Amino acid sequence: MLQVGLEHFLFVSAILFSLGIYGIVTRKNAVMVLMGVELVLNAANINFVAFSKFGNFGINGQVIALFVIVLAAAEAAIALAIVLNVYKTFVNINVDEINKLRD
């Protein structure tokens, strides 16, 4: 029978983190970039919970993961409001093509 250890959690977290960074770097659509940020935050949550379970840190990892989830929800709400405002102004949400925000 296979026992799930810390290495398995770290492997899944590394894959999620890599996919999130890939999504942030390669995508031009602002919504896809936000999805990449969410993947990176979820990878960090997996690490917090895994180290809390296997490192005998008590409930601290779960509490930090809960704060990260609340932070991600607030970030998603504010970022989507910004994306909708940018779309209303420029009728485009490609990150590379919106350079008039400096003016």
C-alpha positions in Angstrom: 0.0 0.0 0.0 1.3 3.4 -1.0 1.8 5.9 1.8 1.5 9.6 0.8 4.4 11.4 2.3 5.8 14.9 2.3 7.6 14.4 -1.0 4.3 13.7 -2.8 2.8 17.0 -1.5 6.0 18.9 -2.5 5.9 17.3 -6.0 2.3 18.3 -6.6 3.0 21.8 -5.2 6.1 22.2 -7.5 4.0 21.2 -10.5 1.2 23.7 -9.6 3.8 26.4 -9.0 5.5 25.7 -12.3 2.2 25.8 -14.2 1.3 29.1 -12.5 4.6 30.7 -13.3 4.3 29.5 -16.9 0.8 31.0 -17.1 2.0 34.3 -15.7 5.0 34.6 -18.0 3.5 33.4 -21.3 -0.1 34.6 -21.3 -1.2 38.0 -22.7 -4.7 37.8 -21.4 -5.1 39.5 -18.0 -7.6 36.9 -16.8 -5.2 34.1 -17.6 -2.4 35.9 -15.7 -4.7 36.1 -12.7 -5.4 32.4 -13.0 -1.6 31.8 -12.9 -1.3 33.9 -9.7 -4.1 31.8 -8.2 -2.2 28.6 -9.0 1.0 29.9 -7.4 -1.0 30.8 -4.2 -2.5 27.3 -4.1 0.9 25.8 -4.4 2.0 27.8 -1.4 -1.1 26.6 0.5 -0.2 23.0 -0.2 3.3 23.6 1.2 1.9 25.3 4.3 -0.5 22.5 5.1 2.0 19.7 4.2 4.8 21.2 6.4 2.2 21.7 9.2 1.2 18.1 9.0 4.6 16.5 8.6 6.7 19.0 10.6 4.7 18.9 13.9 4.0 22.6 13.8 0.5 22.2 15.1 -2.3 24.1 13.3 -0.1 27.1 12.2 0.1 25.9 8.6 -3.6 25.6 8.3 -4.2 29.1 9.8 -1.7 30.6 7.4 -3.3 28.8 4.5 -6.7 30.2 5.5 -5.2 33.7 5.5 -3.7 33.1 2.1 -7.2 31.9 0.8 -8.8 35.1 2.2 -6.0 37.2 0.6 -6.5 35.4 -2.8 -10.2 36.1 -2.7 -9.6 39.8 -2.1 -7.0 39.9 -4.8 -9.3 38.2 -7.3 -12.1 40.6 -6.5 -10.0 43.7 -6.9 -8.1 42.4 -9.9 -11.3 41.5 -11.7 -12.7 45.0 -11.0 -9.5 46.5 -12.5 -9.7 44.2 -15.6 -13.4 45.1 -16.1 -12.5 48.8 -15.9 -9.6 48.4 -18.3 -11.9 46.5 -20.7 -14.5 49.2 -20.5 -11.8 51.9 -21.3 -9.7 50.1 -24.0 -12.0 47.3 -25.2 -9.1 44.9 -24.8 -7.6 43.0 -21.9 -4.3 41.9 -23.4 -1.5 42.9 -21.0 1.0 43.8 -23.7 -1.3 46.1 -25.7 -2.4 48.3 -22.7 0.4 50.8 -22.3 -1.7 54.0 -22.1 -2.3 53.6 -18.3 0.8 55.6 -17.7 -0.6 58.8 -19.2 
